[in-house]
């Protein structure tokens, strides 16, 4: 799996989203995956909402999504495995401050999968107990492998999409779990996303 930068085409909102709803994004650069054909800039990543739990009376909300194929300019579709490893505000929103948004790294993934990284506060109250805003580093092999591929290091310590927490793991079949405390998850179109992506070879089926 290699690093890829993409831009979200549609807004994700836990209050309005429905299970099965399509989610798309476009690659912002050419991506060369070993032993697979190159994915040109503007290749469309196609996915869907797997699960959504809206906020009810200021309860927490959750939105789970998966990118599972890419659509090339000639209409050809290829199955992919994609894990979102960072998100950041749309470029126009980032320009409003002195420093551009750098992206929120995911927290530990659920289940038996190895986590992709440490949790990062992306808004007031995003971390409990007054924890330090510095990223909690993970020593999991999966995160080290992605860092080696994309040099992500310790970027994305302080900002991402406000009030949204990202959780993901390359060992999960889903691409990302987004949560918000006491409100509905809201990720606007144009949000910058960083992924670890790989094309699934013909005849191979993920468990």
N, C-alpha and C positions, 0 to 999 in steps of 0.2 A: 504494500500500500504506500502511496506517495501523497505528498501534500498537494492540495488544490485550493484555490481561492475562488469563491463564487459570490453572487449577489442574489438575495431572495427576491422572487418576483411578486409574491403575494403576502398580505398581512396575516399573521397568525394571532388569533384572539380566542382565548379559552371560552369567552362568553358566547361567541358566535360559531366557532368551529364545530364541525361534525365528524364523527368517525368515518374514515374512508374518503374524506375530502382531499382533492389533489393539492400537492405542494410542489412548486417548481422553483428552480434557480438556474442562473446561467454562469458558466465558467468565465472568469475574467482574464484568463491566460491559457495558452496551450499547455496541455498536461501530457507528458510522456510516461506511460506506465510500462515497466519492464515486461517483455514477452506479450505485449498487447499493442493494438494500434493507438496512435496518438489521438487524444481528444482535443480538437481545436478550440480556440477561444469562441465563446458564445454557444458552445454545446449546452443543450438543456438537460439539467438533472431533473428527473421526474420521480415524485414520491407521493406520500399520502399521510394523513393523520391516522395514527394507529389507535390512539386513545385520548380522550379529553375529559377532564373533570373541572367544571367551572367553579368559581368561588361562590359560596352561598353564605350570606350574612357575614362577610369578611373572613371566610375560611380560606385555606390555601387552595390554589388551583394547579393543575398539571396538564401538560400537553405533550404527548409522545408522537414523534414523527420518524419516518423512514424514507430515505432516498434509495431506490432499488434498481433504477435503470437510467441510462442516458440516451438521448435522442440526437443523432447526428443530423447535419444539414440535409443529407440525402434521404432522410426519413428512417434510416436504419436505427434499430434500438439494440442496446447491449445491456445485459444484466450487470449490476455493480454491487459491491459492498462498500458502504460509505459510513464513516463515523465523524460527526461534527466535533471538532476539538477546540474551537473558539468561535465566539460571536462578538460583533461590535456594532455600534450604531451606524446608520447610513452616513455616507460621507458628508452630506450636506449638514446633518445634525452635528457631526464632529467638528465642522469648520466654525461653529459658534463659539468654541472655547479656545484657550491658548494652546492646548495640546490636543491632538486628535485622539479619539477613542482607540484603545489598543486591543480590546477583545477580552472576553471573559473565558477563562479556562474552565473546563468541566470539573466537577467534584467527583468523588469516588462513585463508580457505577454500582448498581445493585446486583443481586444474585451472586453467582460464583465467579463472574468475570473479573479480570484484573482491572483496576481503575485506570482511567486515562490521565488523571492529574489531581491537583488540589483545588479546593473550593475557593472562590474569590468573591468578595462582596461587590455587588453591582448596583447597590442602592442602599438607602438608609434601612437598617434593620436586617440586611441580608444575612448577616452572621450574628449569632447570639453570643451573649456573654462578653461583649466588648472585645472580641478577638482582634488581633492585629490584622490590618488590611493586606499584609504581605501574603503572597500565594503560598499555600502549604504544599511543599514539594512532595512528589510521589517517587518512590524508588522502584515502582513496578516495571518489569521488562517492557511491557507494551508502551508505556509512556516514553521510556528511554529510546525505544526504536523509532517512535514518531519524532522525537526531538532530534535524533541523529539524522533523520531524513529531511526535516524542515528547519532545524535550528531555532525552534520556538523558544527554548530556554526559559527565561523568567518574564517574558512579555505578558501583557494583559493583567497586571497586578491590580489596577485600581478601577478599571472601567470596562463596561461591556454594554449590554442593553439594560437600562435602569430597572431595578427591582425584579430582574429575571435571573434565575440560577440555572446553569447548564450542567447536566449530568450525562455522561456517555462512557462507553467502553467498546473497544474493538471486538470483545468477546460476545457482545449482545447483537442480536439481529437487527435491532432498531438503530437509528442514527443518532437520536438525541432525545432526552427528556428535559423539558423546560418546566420550571416551577416558579411560582410567585407566592410570597407570604401575605395573606390577608387581602388579596386582590386577584383579578384575572390576569393570566399571562397575556402580555401584549408585545408582539415582535413585529415592527412595521416592515412593509415592503421596502426594498433597498438595503436591508440589513446585510452587513458583510459577514460571510461565514467562511471559516477555514475547516477543511475536511481532510481526513485520511481516506483515500479512495483507491479502489482496485477493481479491475474488470474480472468478472467471474468467468473462467474458461468454459468452453462448451462441454456439456456432459457432467459438469461439477454442480452439485447441489448442496447449499449450505444447510447445516443442521439447525 
